[in-house]
């Protein structure tokens, strides 16, 4: 069961980073500018972030395994379309479809773990899921670089097909079906559409504004985005069967852990996109060498994440939620040394090591904290919220960061402009990550501890002891 969920979510996470290292080749072959490259990334992230909430709700309502398997199949077909795309426009369209599949499968993987494992084993299971799924994210640039050099950037998408086939087989053979029997009626499609329009409008305006200025298209997209998000929030507050139950946000730990997720994943998304460009454009790395540069992150996540989950369950997650983002921020500042003429050992590796340790410290505890702070009957929705927040952070970073640091048009191909933008981006991302760590000071340190007799239940699940208690 763990293998099935890790393969599914890992495939979606892998695809959010494997493409990064292929961007220079895609840009050269398809004659894409910075905005085109941003849309290749953001088309995927946009549909993933916009639909992941309703996808989590669909799993709770119709069966988490069923929706998970459907998502994996969809993702595999969309990956094939990406690999066959003849131009930038069709590649972006295929990436949007790929994001739909990612939205269907990602919250289901965590919800399956939350519903199938007994409470005492959940933190360890989530630690294994976080560590190995995180490895998929970190190994993306390495695998992407290898595939690009072996044949073409198209292999970065086609590699998903055999992974999807194995994942479907495992899920059907080993994953039990689960759902929330209290959820009745039809899912609220209107709220999902409104939320998706809001996110799409904001993203479109941010990506296109540097090249177009405040023309009618950009202004119109911004207006649609703001209105859509405002209406979405109002519908959630007033609806009887809200897509995102408002009671989830009455828990301070749930809110703060998701705010931390937003900031850390925004910083992570921005750095990972620009790092492979900096290494190739400014330091002269080959695609494969740029991917190999991040290999220590993979090793650290693999070795430390499961242990990080166990430690958080034993002592409480707060210390790791504070220390982890601060280490990530420190690693980003050290990566400012990765400039033309710097060696890997002195300019790249120190920042990579500190960055990787920080990720290993924070990823498993923050995921377990979000799920534990929500009632078990909302496992799919809570996972969907956390994943939507993470993807939205990456989405906004990719949309905003290049223009914010002066990388527009084809300036990413100029080593001087790329280095200046890279160093400013690292500073901004380090500040965001550090703020996320400071927010974690307000979380409940008892949220992962098992209930003891005589304790008051604050968040009762339908099929398990309360994950959050008060003495």
Secondary structure, DSSP 8 states (H G I E B T S, - for coil): -HHHHHHHHHHHHHHHHHTGGGHHHHHHHHT--HHHHHHHHHHHHHHHHHHHHHHHHHHHHH-HHHHHHHHHHHHHHHHHHHHH--SHHHHHHHHHHHHHHHHHHHHHHHHHHHHHS-HHHHHHHHHHHHHHHHHHHHHHHHHHHHHHHHT-TTHHHHTHHHHHHHHHHHHHHH------TT--S---HHHHHHHHHHHHHHHHHHHHHHHH-S-HHHHHHHHHHHHHHHHHHHHHHH-TT-SS-GGGGG-HHHHHHHHHHHHHHHHHHHHHHHHHHHHHHTS---HHHHHHHTHHHHHHHHHHHHHHHHHHHHH-SHHHHHHHHHHHHHHHHHGGG--TT--IIIIIHHHHHHHHHHHHHHHHHHHHHHHHTS-GGGHHHHHHHHHHHHHHHHHHHHHHHHHHTT--TTGGGSHHHHHHHHHHHHHHHHHHHHHHHHHGGGS-TTTTS---TT-EESS--SSS--SSEE-
